Amino acid sequence: MATYKVKVATGTDLLSGTLDSISLTIVGTQGESHKQLLNHFGRDFATGAVDQYTVQCPQDLGELIVIRLHKERYSFFPKDPWYCNYVQICAPSGRIYHFPAYQWMDGYETLSLREATGKTTADDSLPILLEHRREEIRAKQDFYHWRVFVPGLPNYVHIPSYRPPVRRHRNPNRPEWNGYIPGFPILINFKATKFLNLNLRYSFLKTASFFTRLGPMALAFKVRGLLDCKHSWKRLKDIKKIFPGKKSVVAEYVAEHWAEDTFFGYQYLNGVNPGLIRRCTRIPDKFPVTDDMVAPFLGEGTCLQAELEKGNIYLADYRIMEGFPTVELSGRKQHHCAPLCLLHFGPEGKMMPIAIQLSQTPGPDCPIFLPSDSEWDWLLAKTWVRYAEFYSHEAIAHLLETHLIAEAFCLAMLRNLPMCHPLYKLLIPHTRYTVQINSIGRAVLLNEGGLSAKGMSLGVEGFAGVMVRALSELTYDSLYLPNDFVERGVQDLPGYYYRDDSLAVWNALERYVTEMITYYYPCDAAVEGDPELQCWVQEIFKECLLGRESSGFPTCLRTVPELIRYVTIVIYTCSAKHAAVNTGQMEFTAWMPNFPASMRNPPMQAKGLTTLETFLDTLPDVKTTCITLLVLWTLSREPDDRRPLGHFPDIHFVEEAPRRSIEAFRQRLNQISNAIRQRNKCLPIPYYYLDPLLIENSISI
């Protein structure tokens, strides 16, 4: 008789345990065991438990390769989902085999798990293992399907269980994904999100944390009358009352210094949209700024041409926003513009705006605003630029270039890489909860009852249109971080903490990916000859980039360096890139004039007409402001159940070399974190959004 000692670990999240019966079959190279019920006297498979069992076999099964977990009904109890972390088996020889699961078993089903060693197709020779990986991919492709979200945008997850709830209310026009109480802002319909597959959903802790924060805040807004007021703000200082509690250092600084030119320029470097600004070597024809206009703001002994040649002139061009129609909010027509902003980096080390044009087409009705104009003219011109920043940030840098692209990476991985594949093991921590938060995001942002319809000048179609236009111009090179800084001409710009920190994290990540990839892919032929890898890459090109060849996205990978670059881009996009544009949202947007989502008066066509009253009348009204801020507050606060970058509690890798690489990666991230914290002690505005301790492994909010 051969005795196998078995450990079965149940997840630690609340409700992970089950009352259903669990049986085990062990498969080895020399045979397989009988199906054996795993049962002790008392409770088995409780939340957080590691249960131990003994399985007797008539003979030694040889090297263990696969196990099967059978989940069946127990007595009269109803179906009870179970989250299995892993199964560990000690063979008669003393060798320990690890079988990672880290997934839910929902119904009465059988789950086949392979031993944890990472293997590509070329590493498998046994027919049973080759068939196992083919069957796993076939099953996942039958379950996970692509679905068109908005024509021109990356496709997203559609699975059979992903459906709106049955309507039980009388109003047929009530949005399926946005059940909201009349007079309240958008509230997530919890019943809708529960139809997601269990393996894609938030944990109980994260769900509770997310929804319990939103409800009380919405109720507080309602009780204070903020959600019923369609009037203009009477005083700027009243905006501070939206969030009366204690604010962060950065949020307080924004509220105090938002109108200053120095802070306006600072946000292009270290705000929530730090990837837009680029060095200007020639003033574009559509922006006829002359030396006479800006000479007083460049300092003595220089001129515009000289500063252009020195590389001290920078441009923020919002041409991608041009031409979108606007909607009505609170019964009033909203307005839009696609401005240009010229900035100067002076010898004192500050980025300062020196000229603003509120249209892509110059003309007599489109003056160029200067710092020497009246206080309110100049402030409103800057506010129009900040309005355009809202769309550049929320639609492009945040939603499109992190959330939607990351979901496509995730779905392509699920459909094409089996769990034993080293790339699956490498990528799976960076896809955690992304589908869940994107489901919420689509409901909250891109829905007829959502934020884009209730709080943005462009409405649903315009907001989506900005993303469609941006995706049509997105390139593979722009996602390769070091190239992006060089292409924009900002690789040596002082005081660019976003660049410094992002490159530090990128380099640590690239080194980690290099170590992992070269362990499993010793040569270029191993990359080119991996059919599962190639299918993953092809599907991303087809479903995320929609087959657009001008994007430069590869349709296949032929060398190890190409694979390293590709995987680094994927992981960085799903982690640090999202942190850079998401973590500081509330700090920079809580003071609404710094980041308005709508404007109620058209862009100025003449100078000298703006006053405090017209400024306040142009800003969003009280209700629109509060709806926007409530949603941004909710979507920028990471709920509990966090996993910082490099923190991988799920054991997918068991080989020594990958385990050492993971630990080395974690140590490098700790060093980066310490360096960032030391630097921030000397800064008036700390920049901590790319502190590895604050970066999530995945896009989960």
KACORZI-V527391 format. One line per field, one symbol per residue. ss: DSSP state (H for helix, E for strand, - for the rest). psi: psi as a letter, one per 30 degrees, with the letter a starting at -180 (. if undefined). burial: + if it has 24 or more other ideal C-beta (glycine too) atoms within 12 Angstrom, else -. A space follows every 50 residues. Layout:
# KACORZI-V527391
ss->???
psi->???
burial->???
This chain:
# KACORZI-V527391
ss->-EEEEEEEEE----------EEEEEEEE--EE---EE------------E EEEEEEE------EEEEEEEEE---------EEEEEEEEE-----EEEEE EEEEE----EEEEE------HHH---HHHHHHHHHHHHHHHHHEEEE--- -----EEEE------------------------------HHHH----HHH ---HHHHHHHHHHHHHHHHHHHH------------HHHHHHHH-----HH HHHHHHH---HHHHHHHHHH-------EE-----------HHHHHHH--- ---HHHHHHH--EEEEE-HHH------EE--EE-E----EEEEEE----- EEEEEEE-----E--E-EE-----HHHHHHHHHHHHHHHHHHHHHHHHHH HHHHHHHHHHHHHHHH-----HHHHHHHHHH--HHHHHHHHHHHH----- HHHH----HHHHHHHHHHHHH----HHHH-HHHHHHHH--------HHHH HHHHHHHHHHHHHHHHHHHH---HHHHH--HHHHHHHHHHHHH-----HH H--------HHHHHHHHHHHHHHH-HHHHHHH--HHHHH--HHH----E- -----------HHHHHHH---HHHHHHHHHHHHHHH-------E------ -----HHHHHHHHHHHHHHHHHHHHHHHHH-----------HHH-E---- -
psi->kkkkkkkjkklfkkgfllflkklkkkklfgalllkkkjklkaklhlkfkj kklkkkkflkfakkeklkkkklkjbgklkjlkjkelkkkjlfffkkkkjk dhlkjdajlkkkkllfkkkleffkfkeeeeeeeeeeeeeeffeklkkkdk kflklakjlefilllkkglfjffkkeghjlkkflakkkjeeefffkkeff llleeeeeeeffeeeeeeeeeeefgfgfjgllkekefffffeifakllee eeeeeegffkeeeeeeffegafiggeklkkfkkkefiikleeefefgflk glleeeeeefggklkjjhfffkgkllakkhgkkllllilkkklkjlfggk kkkfkkkglfjllfgiljklfflleeeeeeeeeeeeeeeeeedeededee fdeeeeeeeeeeeeffklffkeeeeefefggkgeeeeeeeeeeeeikfga efffgkefaeeeeeeeeeeeeffkleeffjeeeeeeefggfgklgieeee eeeeeeeeeeeeeeeeefefifleeeefgjeeeeeeeeeeeefeghgjef fgkkflkfleeeeeeeeeeeeeefdeeeeefeegeeeffejeffhkflkf llkkfllgfkleeeeefelkleeeeeeeeeeeeegfjjllhljlkfjifk jekfleeeeeeeeeeeeeeeeeeeeeeeeffgkejkjgfgjfffkkeljg .
burial->-+-++++++++-+-++++++++++++++---++--+-+-----++++-+- +-+-+-+---+--+++++++++-------++++++++++-++----++++ ++++++--+-++++++++++++++----++-++--++--+---+-++-++ -++++++++-++------------++++++---+++++++-+++++++++ +++++++-+++-++--++-+++---++-+--++--+--+++++----+-+ +-+++-++++++++++++++++++++++++--+---+++---+++-++-- ---+--++---+++++++++++-+-++-++---+++++++++++++---+ ++++++++++-----++++++-+--+++++++++++++++++++++++++ ++++++++++++++++++++++++++++++++++++++++++++++++++ ++++++++++-++++++++++--+-+-+++++-++--+++--+-++++++ ++++++++++-++++++++++----++--++++++++-++++++++---- +-++--+--+-+++++++++++++++++++++++++++++++++++++++ ++++--+--+----++-++++++++++++++++++++++-++++++++-+ +++++--+--++--++-++--++--+---+----++++++++++++++++ +
